[in-house]
Amino acid sequence: MCHVIVTCRSMLWTLLSIVVAFAELIAFMSADWLIGKAKPLSSEDVDSGTGGSQEPYRPTLGIYGRCTRISHMQISRRDTLCGPYAENFNEIASGFWQATAIFLAVGIMILCAVAFVSVFTMCVQSIMKKSIFNVCGLLQGIAGLFLILGLILYPAGWGCQKAISYCGHYASAYKLGDCSLGWAFYTAIGGTALTFICAVFSAQAEIATSSDKVQEEIEEGKNLICLL
């Protein structure tokens, strides 16, 4: 018989697992990993006064995507164009970024799988006599290691030609040049830290769902058990 067990710690672990998976996925897909050096306004923008805030625009560069501003001939209108610069894996600008993409993709796939399974831990707490929480915690720890490897390798690709075109000639491996780090990089770091927190917290979720209080309510014949 299926017993739906909801505890504060198990629900918090489930929510954190989902948040971490989405955060890493969004960061991976974003083009805001590097913020390039400022592009000066064109003379047309200055003369026509259509330069918006009149601040130089800074293009952004991701692992496989980029955002840049394009000008239209009519009325000097400028739009921001975002999309992948690489049509296939081999066109990613650096071998280090290719490795980063692989490690991050593997880590994110594991996190998404864990997030999906975590939703069902309210009803199923073990498989083949093994705690789902412990298995998921182990997988989250492995995913965290993949994410760390990807984040360590990513700065090594700052010396590629694509990064130099955005960050200037002073850019090189682990040196930003004229660029700065965007929110996606910091989100990936924060998500990685939370991944390990989730891995540790999974043990607490397992303890909460197998406590004596839960067992007492199961013995009383309750199918829905909610504990703070």
PyMOL commands that set and color helices and strands:
alter all, ss='L'
color gray80, all
select helices_A, chain A and resi 8-29+43-48+74-76+89-91+95-122+132-159+161-167+183-209+212-219
alter helices_A, ss='H'
color red, helices_A
select strands_A, chain A and resi 4-7+34-35+60-61+65-71+78-84+126-127+130-131+180-181+224-227
alter strands_A, ss='S'
color yellow, strands_A
deselect
rebuild
show_as cartoon
